[in-house]
């Protein structure tokens, strides 16, 4: 029952669509990404329709290997680009709680990203508030599209 106006609804729920799309980005499966172009287009259109217009502090939790974290530290002050979707939240306390609930393997570290979004400087692709499209109601989520560019300032 897919329709283009519900692309983000399908993407934000635990479904074969979201798992397949995320796997396609993680493995850089060009054939699968091409086959999913209709979904990517629909997601982009929905994100663009609610593009961020105000300055925000956003947060993202992630487990990272020591080597990934080292590479990120080496890129401070340089431009970096992401190659997948990046879901963020303005609720720092909730993100810290989620991070504490994770149990990383010995080679992984818990990381809390703070992203300062200045809409006047959006030259890093599209990001938008997808809360109204989200499968889980009451969840405020700002989604960055693949290809978004960031400037790491500090890593503590």
N, C-alpha and C positions, 0 to 999 in steps of 0.2 A: 504493500500500500504506500509506496514511496511517492511523494510529490515534492516539487522543488521548493515550495514554501515551508517544508518541514525538514529541510536538509540538516540544520543544526540540531533539531530534535533527535533525529536518527543518529547523528554524530556524537551527541553527548550522552546517550544511553549506552549501556553495555549490550552491544549488538554485533552481529557479524560484520555489518557495514563499518562500524567504528574500528573494530579490531583489524579488519582487512586493510583499511586505509592507513592506520598507524603502522602496521607491518610493512606496507608498501613504502612508506617514507623511511622507516628504519633500515630496510634492506636495499633501498634505492632500486626497487623493482619497477623499471620504466614501463614494462608492458602493463602491469597492474595499475600504475598511476595513470597511464593513458586510458585504460579501460574505465577508470574512475573519474575521468575529466568532467563528466556531467555533474557529479557530486561536488567536486572541487569548485566548479563554477558556481553552483548553487550556494555553497557555503560562503564563498567570497561575496556574492551578492547580498546575502543576509548580513554578513559582518559589515560590509560597506554601508548598509542602510542604517546601522546604529553605530557609526564610527565615533570614537571617543572625542569629545569636544572640550573636556576640562582636564586640568592638571591632576594627576592621581599618583599616590603611592600604591604600588601593586606588589604582590608577593607570590612566590612560587617555591614549592619544596621539591627536592629531588635527591635521589641517591646517586652519588658519583664515585667513580673509581679514583684512587689517589693520582693516577696518571692523568685522567681527565681534568681533575682539579688543578694539577700542576700546569697543564696547558692553558687553562683558563686564567690562572694567575699570571702567566707569561704574556697574556694578551691585554693586560691592563693598559688603558689609554689608546688601544687600537680598536678598529671597527671589526665586529664579528657578526656573522649571519647565522641564523638558525635554519635548519633544513626540515623542520617539521612544525606542526602546530604547537603553540605554547599557551596553555590555559593558566590564567593568573587570577588572584583574588585580592580585593582591597582589605580583607580581614586578616591582619597579621596574626592576631591571637589564635585564630582557627588554623592557620597554616603552621604555626609553632606547635600546636597540639597534634596535628597530623604528623608532623615530623618526629615528635617524641614517640608516637605510636608505632613508628617503623622500626624494624629490627634489621639493621644492615649486616651483610656478610663482613668478614674480617677485612676484605680488600675494598670495601665501600665506605663512604663517609656521608653523613647527613649534611645537606646544604639548603640554606634558606636564601633565596634571591630576593633582593628588594629592587624593584624597577620603578624609577621615577619617570612617569609618562608626561611629557610636555607636548600637547597636541600642536603647538606652533612649530614643532620640529619633527613632525611626522614625515620623515623621508625614509623611513624604514618599513615600508609597505603598509599594509592595512591592519588595523586592530579595532575591535569594536566590542561593545557591551552586548553579550549574547544572552543575557539573563532572561529576556522575554521568550527566547526560543528554546531555552534549556529544558531537557527532559525532566530534571529534578527542579521542581518549582521552589522558589525562595533561595536559589543559589545565585549569587552575583558573581559572574565570570566575565573577565575581559580576555578575549581570544586574539592572539597574534597569529597572523598567517605565516606559512613557510616563506622564507626569504626575508623576514624582518631583520633589521640591523640594530645592533646594540653597541654601546660603548662602555665596557667595564671600567669602573672608576676605582673600586677598592674591593679587596677580598680579605676578610678578617677570619 
